[in-house]
Every structure is written in C-alpha cells, then in structure tokens.
C-alpha cells in the first residue's frame, strides 16, 4: 500500500507542477562559472554598506569570512560595528569605499534604508562584486527589474535578506501543497503586526540640527532633500514614503515567502487595497488590507492573496475550526523555528565569534535592529485549499495542518526540494562558485515586484489591472508614474539593456 501511495503522490506532483517549477527541480540551476571565484576553503573579503542596526546581524552572519571595509554615513549608529573591527577601513560614502578598497573586496552586504538599496547594490555589481541586499529588494518595480538585469549582466552572486526562503519550513510547506494533500489552494491570508514604528503622519516634522556624527546629505542619497529631523532616525524612516516601504516592505517578503515558493507566484493580474487607515501624502497607513489576484500557473488554479497590516489578532481563521485548536505554530509544528546566529551558537554551546556578542540583542528591528519578530499570531499565513488548510508563521516556518486532529496523524510527503545550509551560508557558497542562493535576484526581484505593487495601489481607489510583461497598469495609466523612483541629481540610474 505504501508504494501505491507514493506513486500516486509522484503522479500528482507531475500533473500539478507542469510549467510551474524548473525542469530539474529547485537547486538544479547550473553553478556560477567565472574566472576569479574563490575556493570553498578560501575566505571571502566582504565589505558592508550600512554598519548599524540590522547591519550588525548581517555582519555577524558572515563573520566566518573576512570583513575588510565598512561604510555608514552615521558614525554614531555604526559605533558598535566600528568597535568590533577597529583596524578595518571605514567610510561615510560607500562610493568612496568602493573606489578606494574595491581591489580588496569580493562581496558586499547592503543593509541601508530602503531608498538606497538600488544605488548601493548597483554600484557594487557594476564593479563585479557579489551582493547581499536587505529586503525589500527595492521600493519600485523599475528598480527590482534593474537589479535583476544587473545581476545577470555582471554575473555576480546575489541574495535578498528574506531568511525564511532558506528555511526548512518553507520547503515543507511547498511539498505539502505540491503533494495535493490540502487540494488546490485558492486563497492565502497573510498578515503582520507591523507597523511598530510611526505611520499615518499628517505633515513633515520640523527641522532640527544635524548631529555632528551624521552626513545627512549622504543619508538622504537619491531621495528628495528635506531638512533633517530625528523623526526619521534611527529607524522610523520606514514609515515615510520617500525613505521606506512601510509594513509591506518589512513584513511581506517574510510572511508571504512560503506562498510565493509553494504557489510559484509570478505576476498578478490585479492588485487592490480594500482597506486603509490614515494614508497621507507623506506616510504609509497605520493599517491596510490588500488583495492580489494571480492567474493559473501550470496546473495550479487562479489564487487570491490577502495581505493585512497592523493586526492585533489573526484577521482570518478557517470556518469551523475548534476554539482550542493551536491554529498557528506549536511545539509539534513541522519545521524548526528560525533562530538568530547568536541563539544558534548558544544552542550549540558556542560563544559568539568576537566581542560583538551582546550589542545586537538591544536593537529593535529591520535596518534599525535585529529583524522581523516571529510572533505566533502577529505574523503568519493561512493557505486555504479545497481539501484542507495549512498555516505557517512569520518566516514561513512552524508548518501546521488544520484542524489539529489532522495535523497529529499527518505524515509528510516525500522530500522534493534540497535543503539550504543557511541563508548567509547559501550566499557565501554562491559567491565562491556554488549554485545560486535560494533568494537570488531572479527569484527575489519578481517576488518583491508583485508585493510592492500594493504600495502603488495605496494611492488609488479600486482595482489596478496589471500587465507584467509590459510593466504597466492598463486601467489607470496615471498609476504608472509610481513604477519608477524619483532620483536626486547626482544619483541618477540608467536602465540596463
């Protein structure tokens, strides 16, 4: 009977996934081949653009390699990392760092406010440097496509900082969906407790004196210049439209990662913000509900994705689920919960690799701290299938079938996807000539693109019809001006043919 069961599963896999995944499966992409790649046993020379807040975590994640240069326009914010690497050259302007230290740099971490991701990453790729870029990859559709084209043109290894994409849980969730055990998925409800920073501001803040430790002109970079205010720093920039991408940028690339992988989501046909609370010309809303409609993909049917921001309790619960059902997460969920590098080291009885041990735990999230809080109810997703439901947590992990009685008796389908060695190790391996990292730009750029279409939809009432092939909204031409960013003089970017 077991052999018959397996053969039926594999038969269903083939029918379900026709045209939906690479012919050789995930991990089948040919290894990057390029003169100058390092041996797997040779350390990379890594520079960091952004050295404070979230950058502390990213730098710790790659500190098995050589950290050779640091750039940050805010020396006070970067003080911890500067202290860790006292002998490493440091700069305010990343462009000067690349010019001066470029011959000694193999790869670069880009951990900056959202509005400078593209200019920083592109400057690195143009010089042949591999890049790891925090999520969201960029704030506009044009930028995501520019970065994807640049990665292909310059043949560099890339990775976006959505750690869940490397997790065991997202692969387990995908294999459950592909097995057909919850049937065709027709809806996904995904949410975040973000924003945990100010949003909905009605006006710009009053001007303040620029701190001596900050180069405000460099920090503003390609955005519209405005007077300095502490309302933007160190982390509240995320809620301001000119600098950040709101809760969408912070949470969607995590909470919706499992859906993007399992359902092989490409371009949606439409996007609509069906609820928003206190959206202003300056700042993102305090709460939103956004709907995306995706067409059939191979044998997968059309699917609706609902994204909720600013939740205080789960906004969706499958009908008829017992009140005492664990619903999301739990000790018996499939797939381990994500741990920070520091926690992983502690679990193995190891000390952090340098004096940078305690500083990160005191920071608060995103490019301003340790990252996305993986709370059970505050960040999660529910997959609604024709034969049942499945939930994941905020990183696409702690996978659970519903109801709990089904979860308790469920046996996982055969493993179909290769497992990642870890998000940073995945990228380091790619930099040294291994296969592409799991969230390289040909994966993460289309993912980011469909998510941030919701930022454009905030500005309009009703549904926006999207033509991904032509990169345009077809029913509201005036929306197309928001597909490309404003670029201040001296920071302009050109397209790549």
CORZILIN-V406106 format. One record per pair of residues at least 12 apart in sequence whose ideal C-beta (glycine too) atoms are under 6 Angstrom apart, sorted by the first residue. I is the first residue (numbers start at 1). J is the second residue. Records with the same first field share a line. If there is no record, write none. Layout:
BEGIN
I=J, J
END
This chain:
BEGIN
9=179, 413
12=180
13=178
15=299
16=178, 299
18=298, 299
19=298
20=264, 297, 298, 300
26=417
27=418
29=435, 436
31=434, 435
32=433
34=155
37=433
38=432
40=432
43=65, 66
44=65, 106, 107, 431
45=66, 68, 104, 105, 106
46=62, 65, 67, 107
47=68, 69, 105, 108
48=70, 109
49=71, 94, 108, 110, 120
50=72, 111, 112
51=70, 72, 78, 81
52=72, 77, 78
53=363, 367, 368, 369
54=111, 366, 367
55=111
56=81, 360
57=360, 370
58=109, 111
60=341
61=341, 424
62=424
63=353
67=85, 88
68=104
69=89, 97, 101
70=88, 90
71=91, 94, 97
73=92, 215, 218, 219
74=214
75=213
76=213
77=234
80=359
84=354, 356
92=215, 218
93=218
94=120
98=123, 127
102=127
105=129
107=129, 130, 431
108=124, 129, 131
109=132
110=131, 133
111=134, 367
113=237, 243, 367
114=139, 244, 245, 249
115=223, 243
116=221
117=133, 138
118=138, 143
119=222, 491
121=133, 147
122=150
125=150, 154, 156
130=156, 157, 431
131=158
132=159, 427
133=160
134=161
135=160, 161, 162, 253
136=245, 249, 253, 448
137=160, 444, 445, 448
139=245
140=483, 484, 485
141=449, 483
142=483, 484
144=445, 448, 449
147=441, 445
148=441, 442, 445
149=496
150=496
151=441
153=496
157=430, 431
158=440, 441
159=427, 437, 439
160=439, 444
162=253, 254, 257, 439
163=423
164=254, 257, 395, 396
165=257, 438, 439
166=420, 423, 426, 438
167=395, 396, 397
168=335
169=335, 396, 397, 399
170=257, 258, 261, 396
171=417
172=334, 335, 399
173=258, 262, 392, 399
174=261, 262
175=413, 416
177=262
179=413
182=385, 387, 388, 390
183=385, 386, 387
184=301, 386
185=303, 383, 385
186=303
187=304, 384
188=259, 305, 383
189=306, 316, 382
190=255, 256, 307, 381
191=308, 311, 315
192=247, 251, 255, 309, 379
193=311, 378
194=247, 250, 251
195=239, 247
197=236, 238, 239
198=236, 239
199=239, 283, 284, 286
200=278, 283, 286
201=282, 283
202=280
204=282
205=229, 231
207=227
208=228, 229, 230
210=228
216=228
222=487, 488, 491
223=242
224=242
234=368
235=368
239=283, 284
240=283
246=284
247=309
248=454, 455
250=366
252=451
254=372, 394, 395
255=379, 381, 394
257=396
258=392, 396
260=447
263=303
264=297
265=294
267=468
268=292, 293, 294, 450, 466
269=293, 295
270=293, 463, 465, 466
271=292, 453, 454, 457, 464
272=291, 457, 463
273=288, 290, 457, 458
274=289, 291
275=289
276=288
279=458
286=310
287=309, 310
288=309
289=308
290=307, 454
291=306
292=305
314=377
316=382
318=389, 402
321=403
325=403, 404
326=404
328=376, 380, 391
329=376, 393, 398
333=398, 399, 400
334=399
335=397, 399
337=397, 398
338=395, 397
374=393, 394, 395
379=394
380=393
389=402
420=438
426=438
456=479, 482
460=476, 479
464=476, 479
END
